[in-house]
């Protein structure tokens, strides 16, 4: 079972993720809420249906009710997960993040005051990982993100399109050849109808999401964006300046092509990039890595990187090594010098694949154009 789908509810349950959906169910003549999972909704003003419907077997997660309704529901058999106090995020959220949400206010204030930074600071408080309420909040949050990510894979964005992962180092600075190459790759993938997915962070990840976002922009605008971003090469010493430069590009191009970023607060020192329009940010890095690799049904392109990228290469290789023939996806390593000499992952990958069904699905190339040509084959 996939890591993404393992977070999805049973087909015998009904996700109710908007007040409109709740109202439509009531108007259609529903008599029971058995199997309903009602998630993070403000249900004030709906006392009458909530008190008249059979509540046995219903689950309410982080909802708001009129006075007395919660006790009534609980007394009639509903399971109610309350809002968790002193938590700077919604553990029951029903949708993925956007960069505008995570970076809200960064134009006027410091990054340290944004939602993204506040959640990270909450996660690293002394003893936080051993607190039951904090562990529960993080686990519920990651479940909700997994659920929202599953919905994305069934949406119009992904319908009839393959998702291609772009992995690589976070250290590639704006204005560098590596950053430009990754941006070009994301642009070419999106122009060829692929959905681009990355780890959602800076460096190569930001570049690939940027290229995908500006895939419909003309070449002059694309090059201008690269030039403008290079003024702030990295997120150190100021995440605020780094994010503002990206936000300015998005503001000039408000209708960019959607792409996916899957970052983690585990690496809180690496901020999410502003060009992934859909952000599935997790607390648990292990789940995040597994989900990211699982979703890339069109293969993964590995640009130069170090520890994290090497880990991802062999985590993906393990999936292909043991996978059913129908599940084996292409692995394309870009940069012969890098993967043969600096971090010689290619020889080991070749040895691992020898005699296996994955043997003809691994590739070593030198350019992003060659990488794209491999996927086209």
QUINORTA-V890231 format. One record per residue. PSI is psi in whole degrees, -180 to 180 (none if undefined). NEAR is the number of other ideal C-beta (glycine too) atoms within 8 Angstrom. Layout:
PSI;NEAR  PSI;NEAR
This chain:
138;3  155;7  -32;10  -46;13  -25;8  -19;8  -2;11  144;8  166;7  148;4  -11;4  2;4  160;9  117;6  124;9  100;12  10;9  152;8  -35;8  -41;6  -42;9  -47;13  -37;9  -38;8  -42;10  -46;10  -27;6  -3;6  20;4  140;8  -20;5  149;8  18;12  127;8  -1;9  134;12  105;11  117;13  115;13  49;10  148;12  103;6  20;14  142;7  4;5  37;11  -45;9  -54;6  -36;8  -32;13  -17;8  -29;5  146;11  122;8  -6;12  126;9  2;11  149;14  128;11  125;11  109;12  34;12  162;12  133;7  163;11  158;9  132;4  -20;6  -39;12  -45;8  -39;7  -46;11  -45;14  -40;9  -21;6  15;9  4;7  149;13  124;7  118;10  118;9  165;5  139;5  127;10  151;4  31;3  124;10  16;6  167;10  107;7  -17;14  19;11  146;11  15;11  164;6  167;10  161;11  157;9  -33;16  -33;6  -47;8  -31;13  17;14  127;8  -4;8  -21;13  -30;5  -26;4  -176;6  155;6  -36;13  -17;5  -2;8  166;13  -45;11  -47;12  -39;12  -38;10  -42;11  -45;10  -38;8  -41;12  -22;13  13;7  145;7  128;3  -1;6  -38;10  -11;7  -1;5  132;8  -43;5  -38;8  -43;12  -43;10  -44;10  -44;12  -41;12  -42;8  -40;12  -48;13  -34;13  -46;9  -40;13  -42;13  -39;16  -45;13  -35;13  -39;15  -41;12  -38;8  -40;13  -19;10  3;7  174;8  -31;4  -41;9  -7;10  120;7  12;2  145;9  154;8  128;15  128;15  143;13  114;17  152;14  176;15  150;13  -10;11  -10;6  117;14  150;9  138;12  -13;9  163;9  -38;5  -40;13  -45;16  -40;11  -43;13  -38;18  -41;15  -40;10  -48;17  -38;19  -45;13  -41;12  -48;15  -38;15  -23;7  16;8  9;5  151;12  124;14  131;16  137;14  177;18  -1;11  6;15  -156;15  -172;11  -132;14  -38;18  -47;16  -43;15  -45;17  -42;18  -38;17  -50;16  -42;19  -44;17  -40;14  22;16  -25;12  -5;5  153;9  168;5  -36;5  -46;6  -38;10  -48;13  -36;8  -39;8  -43;14  -41;13  -45;8  -41;10  -33;13  -16;9  -31;7  88;11  -32;8  177;8  -4;9  135;5  -2;2  107;9  -34;10  -50;9  -39;8  -46;13  -38;14  -38;11  -41;12  -41;15  -34;13  -39;9  -45;15  -38;13  -36;7  -23;7  74;12  -14;6  48;3  166;14  133;9  147;9  173;18  139;17  136;18  81;17  -175;14  146;11  -9;11  -39;9  65;9  -19;8  -11;3  105;9  155;12  151;14  161;16  -2;12  -10;16  115;14  -26;11  120;13  118;16  89;17  126;13  158;15  -43;9  112;10  -34;9  -42;6  -43;11  -46;15  -44;11  -42;10  -45;16  -47;12  -39;13  -38;10  -20;14  74;13  -9;7  7;11  174;14  135;15  124;14  107;14  168;17  134;13  -171;13  -122;8  -52;6  -40;10  -40;14  -42;11  -45;9  -36;13  -48;14  -21;11  -42;11  -39;11  -39;14  -42;8  -44;11  -35;15  -44;10  -3;5  158;9  152;5  -36;6  -16;4  -7;8  125;10  156;11  144;11  119;16  114;15  127;14  124;15  86;9  -43;9  -43;7  -49;9  -7;14  -30;9  -54;5  -52;7  89;7  63;9  -30;11  -47;11  -40;8  -40;9  -41;14  -44;9  -41;7  -39;9  -16;14  125;7  0;4  165;9  -22;6  -7;13  -39;9  17;4  10;13  143;14  145;10  121;9  176;11  -18;6  161;8  -29;12  -41;7  -38;10  -45;14  -38;12  -37;8  -45;11  -34;13  -32;6  none;4
